[in-house]
Amino acid sequence: SEGLTLSVQIVPFGEDLMMLISRDISQLERLETMRRDFVANVSHELKTPLTVISGFQEMLHDGFEDFTPDDARRYLSLAMEQSTRMQRLIEDLLALSSLETSATVPDDEQVDVQTLMRMVGDEARALSAGRHTIEIDAGPSASLSGSGKELHSLLANLASNAVRYTPEGGTVRLVWQATQEGGELVVEDNGPGIAPQHLPRLTERFYRVDRGRSREMGGTGLGLAIVKHVLTRHQGSLDIDSEPGRGSRFAARLPARRIHWNTPVER
Ligand code: ADP
């Protein structure tokens, strides 16, 4: 949808021809605006932590003798947090750009669904550090043909969002199940939920419901953009069902041609 199709059509009526041309130009303008917004967003996202880091460095440099070791350590660890944030952002940007530049995914790699879920479940438990109940409903044994790395980042991004946005005491569930069209990897939580007006824009790069909260939770604003790209590349789709105050359900739907069921399944 972000690609530009230039079609040249000769229409015998002047006005109609004008319309076709102007439509192409507005598409070009839209792409240019998106590119400019993206660059502005990236710059802003990198500048904020860098300002904090250089601020602390300057403070320590100029008043080195005035700091107690404890104070110095506290400032350094705040600066380290910001470095981690920049690193995470750069990693996500690189992931996104490699998803955008390589057109196809390997079809020959077989990814065991149950192993993937167990792995992401363990990572979610580590991130939660005992603050949530993490459940896994591994469903019927199956493997996926696609990119193991990309499918891992897909599920890991959904699971880490669920853990990060769900308050302490909440439950996060990872589910794998057969559907009419294939199968779906689902991540459910009983966290804050998302108001309906945000849902259509959620997978846009840097779109957040609450910017401050996302930052506080260590978000980059790129997680769901990555998820959507991975799914598109695997001919899948993302279904989001959420209600404020009740929780969210993100279903990553994969087509039958990418799924090998190890035992017969009921649809
Ligand atoms: P971020 O790094 O900010 O989490 P994402 O692209 O992963 O970026 O998600 C975009 C936004 O969607 C988040 O900022 C948050 O507002 C919302 N969101 C994503 N997952 C959840 C969830 N499980 N519960 C509530 N809100 C969520």
Boltz pocket constraint, residues with backbone or C-beta under 6 A from the ligand:
constraints:
  - pocket:
      binder: B
      contacts: [[A, 157], [A, 158], [A, 161], [A, 162], [A, 163], [A, 165], [A, 166], [A, 189], [A, 191], [A, 192], [A, 193], [A, 194], [A, 202], [A, 203], [A, 204], [A, 207], [A, 208], [A, 209], [A, 210], [A, 214], [A, 215], [A, 218], [A, 219], [A, 220], [A, 221], [A, 222], [A, 223], [A, 224], [A, 225], [A, 248]]
      max_distance: 6.0
